[in-house]
Amino acid sequence: MRKLFKQLGTTLMAATLATAIQAEPLVIGGKNFTEQQLLTEMTAQYLDKQGYDIERRAGMGSAVLRKAQENAQIDLYWEYTGTSLLVYNKVKEQIADPQKVYEKVRELDAKKGLTWLNPSSANNTYALAMRNEDADAKGINTLSDLAKALNDGQELTLATNAEWYSRKDGYKELKKAYDFDIPRSDIKRMDSGLTYVALKEGQVDIALVFATDGRIPAFNFRVLEDDKGFFPNYAITPVVRDEVLKANPNLSEQLNNLSAQLDNDTMSALNAKVDVDRMSIEDVAAEFLTAKGLL
């Protein structure tokens, strides 16, 4: 009898602990640019509809957000496979196959208590862009063309954000891969969103862009082909702490369902509604979820 009560007590304690964990709000993080703010808001609205208590923490820098998740301050957010591969896990080997990139980061981050769920079809890789007419005039279609133009003496200015300038998948490594250099005085560091405006208004000749940004077609930019395959795949994927998944058995399926709705065209269109059409993040997220029957 005493043994039975002890077992019942242990079971009751475990159930109480699980309930306490589930009662905690899901803390959804996000980075500090439009696409990430959209992903944070879409996820928050969607999971709120599923009955979760939600807390939003958007607008964080990449390194700070990642560290916050590792420290259990953030439960889930959408990360890019290439960022985890090169920046967080510091993998030096070049991996071109998107599936292998995903499998590698899933394996490495599993050791840190993080689960990568199903990747979306959206690949928001970094890219360099020029004004279409300017690229035509200079005969620049690829990053190798750009390197040749620079090495032949053309003076071209670049707009980039401060983070990419020093990242492992950023400017310093890109210039080694393509063997070119831009004088520091010709590199203008600014907020990510301002790079598009600077290029559109002719303040610079080249700008760092994200491949799924809706301003690329809206502003008639040409994305320069990464003909040497420097950038890995950056599949947008929900990443969740293991403990959170254990406490919320339906969460994996729910997030995978949302991930399945995303591809390059979808993200580009959603980003454009915010950055070009000036709709609010909240309205764009709600409109999308409603159209997909998720809200």
C-alpha positions as CSV (number, residue, x, y, z in Angstrom):
1,M,0.0,0.0,0.0
2,R,2.8,2.4,0.9
3,K,4.5,1.6,-2.4
4,L,1.2,2.4,-4.2
5,F,0.9,5.7,-2.5
6,K,4.5,6.6,-3.4
7,Q,3.8,5.7,-7.1
8,L,0.6,7.8,-7.1
9,G,2.5,10.7,-5.5
10,T,5.3,10.5,-8.1
11,T,2.7,10.4,-10.9
12,L,0.8,13.3,-9.4
13,M,3.9,15.4,-9.1
14,A,4.9,14.7,-12.7
15,A,1.5,15.7,-13.9
16,T,1.5,18.8,-11.9
17,L,5.0,19.8,-13.2
18,A,3.9,19.1,-16.8
19,T,0.8,21.3,-16.3
20,A,2.9,24.1,-14.8
21,I,5.2,24.0,-17.8
22,Q,2.3,24.1,-20.2
23,A,0.7,27.0,-18.3
24,E,3.8,29.1,-19.0
25,P,3.3,31.4,-22.0
26,L,5.0,30.5,-25.3
27,V,7.7,33.1,-25.8
28,I,8.0,33.7,-29.5
29,G,11.1,35.6,-30.6
30,G,12.1,37.4,-33.8
31,K,14.8,39.5,-35.4
32,N,14.8,43.1,-36.3
33,F,13.6,43.3,-39.9
34,T,10.3,43.1,-41.7
35,E,10.2,39.4,-42.6
36,Q,11.1,38.3,-39.1
37,Q,8.5,40.7,-37.6
38,L,5.9,39.1,-39.9
39,L,6.9,35.6,-39.0
40,T,6.7,36.4,-35.3
41,E,3.3,38.0,-35.6
42,M,1.9,35.2,-37.9
43,T,3.1,32.6,-35.4
44,A,1.7,34.5,-32.5
45,Q,-1.7,35.0,-34.0
46,Y,-1.9,31.4,-35.3
47,L,-0.9,29.8,-32.0
48,D,-3.1,32.2,-30.0
49,K,-6.0,30.8,-32.1
50,Q,-4.9,27.3,-31.1
51,G,-5.3,28.2,-27.5
52,Y,-1.8,29.0,-26.4
53,D,-0.9,31.9,-24.1
54,I,1.5,33.9,-26.2
55,E,4.3,36.4,-25.4
56,R,6.0,38.2,-28.3
57,R,9.7,39.4,-28.3
58,A,10.4,40.7,-31.7
59,G,13.1,43.1,-33.0
60,M,16.2,41.3,-31.6
61,G,19.6,41.0,-33.1
62,S,20.6,37.5,-34.5
63,A,23.2,36.7,-31.9
64,V,21.2,38.0,-29.0
65,L,18.1,36.1,-30.1
66,R,20.0,32.8,-30.5
67,K,21.7,33.2,-27.1
68,A,18.3,33.9,-25.5
69,Q,16.9,30.7,-27.0
70,E,19.8,28.7,-25.7
71,N,19.3,30.2,-22.3
72,A,15.6,29.3,-22.3
73,Q,14.4,32.9,-22.5
74,I,13.0,32.4,-26.0
75,D,10.9,29.3,-26.7
76,L,10.7,29.4,-30.5
77,Y,11.5,31.5,-33.5
78,W,12.1,31.2,-37.2
79,E,15.8,30.8,-38.1
80,Y,17.6,30.4,-41.4
81,T,19.6,27.2,-42.0
82,G,22.6,29.0,-43.5
83,T,22.8,31.3,-40.5
84,S,23.0,28.4,-38.0
85,L,25.5,26.6,-40.2
86,L,28.0,29.4,-40.6
87,V,27.4,31.8,-37.8
88,Y,26.3,29.7,-34.8
89,N,27.9,26.4,-35.5
90,K,30.9,27.8,-37.5
91,V,30.9,25.1,-40.1
92,K,33.7,25.9,-42.5
93,E,33.0,23.3,-45.2
94,Q,31.0,24.6,-48.1
95,I,27.7,22.7,-48.3
96,A,25.6,23.5,-51.5
97,D,22.8,21.0,-51.1
98,P,19.9,22.6,-49.2
99,Q,18.8,19.3,-47.6
100,K,22.3,18.6,-46.4
101,V,22.5,22.1,-44.9
102,Y,19.3,21.5,-43.0
103,E,20.4,18.0,-41.8
104,K,23.7,19.4,-40.6
105,V,22.2,22.2,-38.5
106,R,19.5,19.9,-37.2
107,E,22.2,17.5,-36.0
108,L,24.4,20.1,-34.5
109,D,21.6,22.1,-32.7
110,A,20.1,18.9,-31.3
111,K,23.1,18.7,-29.0
112,K,22.1,22.1,-27.6
113,G,18.5,21.1,-26.9
114,L,17.0,22.8,-30.0
115,T,14.8,21.0,-32.5
116,W,14.6,22.2,-36.2
117,L,11.1,21.4,-37.4
118,N,10.1,21.1,-41.1
119,P,11.8,23.7,-43.3
120,S,9.7,26.0,-45.4
121,S,10.3,26.3,-49.2
122,A,11.3,29.9,-48.6
123,N,15.1,30.5,-49.1
124,N,15.9,34.0,-47.9
125,T,19.5,34.0,-48.8
126,Y,21.7,37.1,-48.7
127,A,22.3,38.7,-52.1
128,L,23.8,41.8,-53.7
129,A,21.7,43.9,-56.0
130,M,22.0,46.8,-58.4
131,R,19.6,49.0,-60.2
132,N,18.6,47.1,-63.3
133,E,19.5,49.9,-65.7
134,D,22.8,50.4,-64.0
135,A,23.7,46.7,-64.1
136,D,22.8,46.7,-67.8
137,A,25.0,49.7,-68.6
138,K,28.0,48.1,-66.7
139,G,27.4,44.6,-68.0
140,I,27.1,43.2,-64.5
141,N,24.9,40.1,-64.0
142,T,26.9,38.0,-61.6
143,L,29.1,38.4,-58.6
144,S,32.1,37.5,-60.8
145,D,31.1,40.3,-63.1
146,L,31.1,42.6,-60.2
147,A,34.5,41.5,-59.0
148,K,35.9,42.0,-62.5
149,A,34.4,45.5,-62.7
150,L,35.9,46.4,-59.4
151,N,39.3,44.9,-60.2
152,D,39.3,46.8,-63.5
153,G,39.1,50.1,-61.6
154,Q,35.4,50.9,-61.5
155,E,34.5,52.8,-58.3
156,L,31.3,51.3,-56.9
157,T,29.8,52.0,-53.5
158,L,28.1,49.4,-51.3
159,A,25.3,49.7,-48.8
160,T,25.2,47.0,-46.1
161,N,24.0,46.5,-42.6
162,A,26.6,46.4,-39.8
163,E,26.0,42.8,-38.9
164,W,26.6,41.3,-42.4
165,Y,29.8,43.3,-42.8
166,S,31.5,41.2,-40.1
167,R,29.6,37.9,-40.3
168,K,31.2,34.6,-41.4
169,D,28.8,34.6,-44.4
170,G,29.3,38.3,-44.8
171,Y,31.3,40.9,-46.8
172,K,34.8,40.0,-45.5
173,E,34.4,36.3,-46.6
174,L,32.6,37.2,-49.8
175,K,35.4,39.4,-51.0
176,K,37.9,36.6,-50.4
177,A,35.8,34.1,-52.3
178,Y,35.4,36.4,-55.3
179,D,38.8,38.1,-55.0
180,F,37.7,41.8,-54.9
181,D,37.9,44.7,-52.5
182,I,35.9,47.8,-52.0
183,P,37.6,50.6,-50.1
184,R,36.2,51.1,-46.6
185,S,35.2,54.7,-47.5
186,D,33.0,53.3,-50.2
187,I,31.1,50.9,-47.9
188,K,28.1,52.6,-46.2
189,R,26.8,50.7,-43.1
190,M,23.2,51.4,-42.2
191,D,20.0,49.7,-41.0
192,S,18.9,46.8,-43.2
193,G,15.8,48.5,-44.5
194,L,17.7,51.6,-45.5
195,T,20.0,49.7,-48.0
196,Y,17.0,49.4,-50.4
197,V,16.2,53.1,-50.2
198,A,19.9,54.1,-50.7
199,L,20.1,52.0,-53.8
200,K,16.8,53.1,-55.2
201,E,17.7,56.8,-54.7
202,G,21.1,56.3,-56.3
203,Q,23.1,57.0,-53.1
204,V,25.0,53.8,-53.6
205,D,25.7,51.4,-56.6
206,I,25.2,48.1,-54.8
207,A,23.1,47.0,-51.8
208,L,22.9,44.0,-49.6
209,V,19.4,42.6,-49.9
210,F,17.4,39.6,-48.8
211,A,16.2,37.3,-51.6
212,T,12.6,37.3,-50.4
213,D,12.3,41.0,-50.0
214,G,9.3,42.5,-51.9
215,R,11.2,45.7,-52.7
216,I,13.5,43.9,-55.1
217,P,10.9,43.6,-57.9
218,A,9.0,46.8,-56.8
219,F,12.2,48.9,-57.1
220,N,13.3,47.2,-60.3
221,F,16.5,45.8,-58.8
222,R,18.7,43.1,-60.3
223,V,20.0,40.4,-57.9
224,L,23.5,39.5,-58.9
225,E,23.9,35.7,-59.4
226,D,26.1,34.0,-56.8
227,D,27.9,32.0,-59.6
228,K,30.5,30.5,-57.2
229,G,27.8,29.3,-54.7
230,F,29.2,31.3,-51.8
231,F,26.0,31.6,-49.9
232,P,24.4,28.4,-48.5
233,N,20.7,27.8,-48.5
234,Y,18.8,29.9,-45.9
235,A,15.6,28.0,-45.6
236,I,13.2,29.6,-43.1
237,T,12.5,27.1,-40.4
238,P,10.8,27.1,-37.0
239,V,13.3,26.2,-34.2
240,V,11.9,25.2,-30.8
241,R,13.4,24.2,-27.5
242,D,13.1,20.5,-26.8
243,E,11.5,21.1,-23.4
244,V,8.8,23.2,-24.9
245,L,8.0,20.5,-27.5
246,K,7.7,17.9,-24.8
247,A,5.3,20.1,-22.8
248,N,3.2,20.9,-25.8
249,P,2.7,17.7,-27.8
250,N,0.7,19.3,-30.7
251,L,3.1,22.2,-31.3
252,S,5.4,20.4,-33.8
253,E,2.4,19.5,-36.1
254,Q,1.0,23.0,-35.8
255,L,4.2,24.8,-36.7
256,N,5.0,22.4,-39.5
257,N,1.5,23.2,-40.9
258,L,2.4,26.9,-40.9
259,S,5.8,26.3,-42.4
260,A,4.3,24.4,-45.3
261,Q,2.4,27.5,-46.3
262,L,5.6,29.5,-47.0
263,D,7.7,29.8,-50.1
264,N,9.7,32.6,-51.8
265,D,6.8,34.1,-53.7
266,T,4.6,34.1,-50.6
267,M,7.2,35.8,-48.4
268,S,8.1,38.3,-51.1
269,A,4.5,39.3,-51.5
270,L,3.9,39.6,-47.7
271,N,7.1,41.6,-47.2
272,A,6.0,44.0,-50.0
273,K,2.7,44.6,-48.4
274,V,4.5,46.0,-45.4
275,D,7.5,47.7,-47.0
276,V,5.9,49.0,-50.2
277,D,2.1,49.2,-49.5
278,R,2.7,50.3,-45.9
279,M,0.2,47.9,-44.4
280,S,0.7,47.1,-40.7
281,I,2.5,43.9,-39.6
282,E,-0.6,42.8,-37.7
283,D,-2.9,43.3,-40.6
284,V,-0.7,41.5,-43.1
285,A,-0.3,38.5,-40.8
286,A,-4.0,38.3,-40.1
287,E,-4.9,38.6,-43.8
288,F,-2.5,35.8,-44.7
289,L,-3.7,33.4,-41.9
290,T,-7.3,34.0,-42.8
291,A,-6.7,33.3,-46.4
292,K,-5.0,30.0,-45.5
293,G,-7.8,29.0,-43.1
294,L,-5.5,29.2,-40.1
295,L,-7.3,32.0,-38.2
